[in-house]
Amino acid sequence: MSSVLDDLQARAKAVGMVHGARVDALDETQGAREALSAIARAGLTAWCVPARFGGADARPLCAADMVSVRAMCALRQELAWHSPMLDVMLVMQGLGSYALALGGAPELQASVLPRIARGELVGAFALTEPDAGSSLNEVALRATRRGDAWVLDGTKTFISNCGLADVICVLARTSGVPGESGGTTMFYVSGQAKGLEAKRFEVTSPHPIGEYRFNEVIVPDSQRLGEIGAGTDLALSVLARFRTSVAAAANGFARRALYESCNRLRARKQFGKPLASFQALRFDIADMDVRVRAAELLVDEAARLVDEGADATAAVARAKYYATEGASWVCDRAVQHFGGLGVKRGEIVERLWRDVRALRIYEGTSEVQKLVLAKQILG
Ligand SMILES: Cc1cc2nc3c(=O)[nH]c(=O)nc-3n(C[C@H](O)[C@H](O)[C@H](O)COP(=O)(O)OP(=O)(O)OC[C@H]3O[C@@H](n4cnc5c(N)ncnc54)[C@H](O)[C@@H]3O)c2cc1C
């Protein structure tokens, strides 16, 4: 089993070393396309789709034919070490298509998922709205039944791969009013659908992201994902499979920051000595190492539980919260070790510090993870 993970890690490392710096330097659209093509050529996107739909056979790692969380974590930690763009393009292939793997009609699955696995189609997962973030109960994008089709109207925002995606899994309200639980359904919407408008904006790291406006987008009922009214549960099942890998990506950023700090402290001299000889900074390195290693162990535990099909709710929340907060702290210490260079645009630690920030927000903020964990502990 560990040989499968070692092999994946080696393949991700090879892609990262050749393409990482290059794809991050390109504009978002070009960088995203080249990143996807590089990870697809290396066979990594196959790990985002179950084997029965043309993906990699994850059964050595997973209790069932599902996407293996351990595989996703191994890949994301290594890719994030090299490049935030490689990392995000990998996970979006899984996150953006998994609702289809879980709840799509067989013909739709057969026509779309093998192409996602080969990186020929680009995925996106659209939950967040201007008034619906941490609480999916507020989802207001309306899907209204019209004969054997649905008409979608509303706005999704902060959608990764906005304007680039071919396959968008969208959570919509099919009954009730925003603020009520339930009443939602997921749909597969083509990125080329009539009435769909994409508007990009920028965030802290290179990331194709933006807002989708749905203007009477017509979706046949055959593109409904799962049961009517079961949309939020389906969306949460997708998140439950991929959330641990956010923690793994955070560990990738943190490991890189630790590596860069060590190199800098050894090389830079002040007061006639290498910075690495000062005890205050040596203590910092020890603290950074413990934070990263502890986070890796939490990720291993959570990923194993999800792969085994066990109850992983607390373990996943713990890993996501601890790893993303810890990685932010580690990257911040690395900036401090670089002094003025640490905040100079384009320096590696400056980039890591920006890249890691969003991980405490997406796929459930740190506060939401703490709420989930406390509920598991206290009942
Ligand atoms: C880089 C990036 C990529 C993203 N990609 C996607 C994507 O592909 N698809 C998608 O659907 N979304 C995506 N998102 C959106 C992301 O999932 C949301 O930003 C996130 O869920 C938080 O929602 P919000 O921004 O509306 O914040 P809010 O929900 O408004 O929260 C604001 C603050 O209040 C806190 N808060 C909220 N409720 C509580 C509570 N009950 N108790 C304590 N604190 C609370 C939050 O933790 C947060 O600190 C992305 C976001 C980013 C930054």
The ligand as a MOL file (V3000), in Angstrom:
LIG
                    3D

  0  0  0     0  0            999 V3000
M  V30 BEGIN CTAB
M  V30 COUNTS 53 58 0 0 0
M  V30 BEGIN ATOM
M  V30 1 C -9.7240 30.4580 -2.8280 0
M  V30 2 C -11.1390 30.0480 -2.6140 0
M  V30 3 C -11.6930 29.0640 -3.4120 0
M  V30 4 C -13.0390 28.7090 -3.2670 0
M  V30 5 N -13.5890 27.7750 -4.1160 0
M  V30 6 C -14.9050 27.4820 -4.0040 0
M  V30 7 C -15.5310 26.5980 -4.9440 0
M  V30 8 O -14.8840 26.0670 -5.8640 0
M  V30 9 N -16.8620 26.3410 -4.8200 0
M  V30 10 C -17.6190 26.9030 -3.8220 0
M  V30 11 O -18.8130 26.6220 -3.7710 0
M  V30 12 N -17.0570 27.7630 -2.9340 0
M  V30 13 C -15.7240 28.0630 -2.9990 0
M  V30 14 N -15.1560 28.9460 -2.1200 0
M  V30 15 C -16.0030 29.5880 -1.1200 0
M  V30 16 C -15.7710 29.0680 0.2770 0
M  V30 17 O -16.1940 27.7440 0.4140 0
M  V30 18 C -16.4630 30.0380 1.2480 0
M  V30 19 O -15.7370 31.2680 1.1830 0
M  V30 20 C -16.5080 29.5110 2.6720 0
M  V30 21 O -17.3900 28.4210 2.7780 0
M  V30 22 C -16.9240 30.5810 3.6800 0
M  V30 23 O -18.0880 31.2120 3.2850 0
M  V30 24 P -18.1480 32.8150 3.2110 0
M  V30 25 O -16.9720 33.3020 2.4520 0
M  V30 26 O -19.4950 33.1970 2.7400 0
M  V30 27 O -17.9340 33.2900 4.7070 0
M  V30 28 P -19.0820 33.3980 5.8310 0
M  V30 29 O -19.8700 32.1390 5.8860 0
M  V30 30 O -19.7980 34.6840 5.6430 0
M  V30 31 O -18.2010 33.4770 7.1380 0
M  V30 32 C -17.4910 34.6610 7.5270 0
M  V30 33 C -16.7760 34.3740 8.8520 0
M  V30 34 O -17.7570 34.0400 9.8580 0
M  V30 35 C -17.4410 32.7830 10.4350 0
M  V30 36 N -18.6710 32.0610 10.7730 0
M  V30 37 C -19.7250 31.7860 9.9810 0
M  V30 38 N -20.6530 31.1020 10.6640 0
M  V30 39 C -20.1630 30.9220 11.9150 0
M  V30 40 C -20.6400 30.2890 13.0960 0
M  V30 41 N -21.8360 29.6640 13.1190 0
M  V30 42 N -19.8680 30.3160 14.2080 0
M  V30 43 C -18.6640 30.9230 14.1910 0
M  V30 44 N -18.1390 31.5380 13.1050 0
M  V30 45 C -18.8810 31.5300 11.9780 0
M  V30 46 C -16.6490 32.0480 9.3620 0
M  V30 47 O -15.8500 31.0170 9.9290 0
M  V30 48 C -15.8310 33.1720 8.7650 0
M  V30 49 O -14.6870 33.3890 9.5540 0
M  V30 50 C -13.8100 29.3130 -2.2510 0
M  V30 51 C -13.2410 30.2790 -1.4240 0
M  V30 52 C -11.9270 30.6610 -1.6070 0
M  V30 53 C -11.3430 31.7240 -0.7050 0
M  V30 END ATOM
M  V30 BEGIN BOND
M  V30 1 1 1 2
M  V30 2 1 2 3
M  V30 3 2 2 52
M  V30 4 2 3 4
M  V30 5 1 4 5
M  V30 6 1 4 50
M  V30 7 2 5 6
M  V30 8 1 6 7
M  V30 9 1 6 13
M  V30 10 2 7 8
M  V30 11 1 7 9
M  V30 12 1 9 10
M  V30 13 2 10 11
M  V30 14 1 10 12
M  V30 15 2 12 13
M  V30 16 1 13 14
M  V30 17 1 14 15
M  V30 18 1 14 50
M  V30 19 1 15 16
M  V30 20 1 16 17
M  V30 21 1 16 18
M  V30 22 1 18 19
M  V30 23 1 18 20
M  V30 24 1 20 21
M  V30 25 1 20 22
M  V30 26 1 22 23
M  V30 27 1 23 24
M  V30 28 2 24 25
M  V30 29 1 24 26
M  V30 30 1 24 27
M  V30 31 1 27 28
M  V30 32 2 28 29
M  V30 33 1 28 30
M  V30 34 1 28 31
M  V30 35 1 31 32
M  V30 36 1 32 33
M  V30 37 1 33 34
M  V30 38 1 33 48
M  V30 39 1 34 35
M  V30 40 1 35 36
M  V30 41 1 35 46
M  V30 42 1 36 37
M  V30 43 1 36 45
M  V30 44 2 37 38
M  V30 45 1 38 39
M  V30 46 1 39 40
M  V30 47 2 39 45
M  V30 48 1 40 41
M  V30 49 2 40 42
M  V30 50 1 42 43
M  V30 51 2 43 44
M  V30 52 1 44 45
M  V30 53 1 46 47
M  V30 54 1 46 48
M  V30 55 1 48 49
M  V30 56 2 50 51
M  V30 57 1 51 52
M  V30 58 1 52 53
M  V30 END BOND
M  V30 END CTAB
M  END
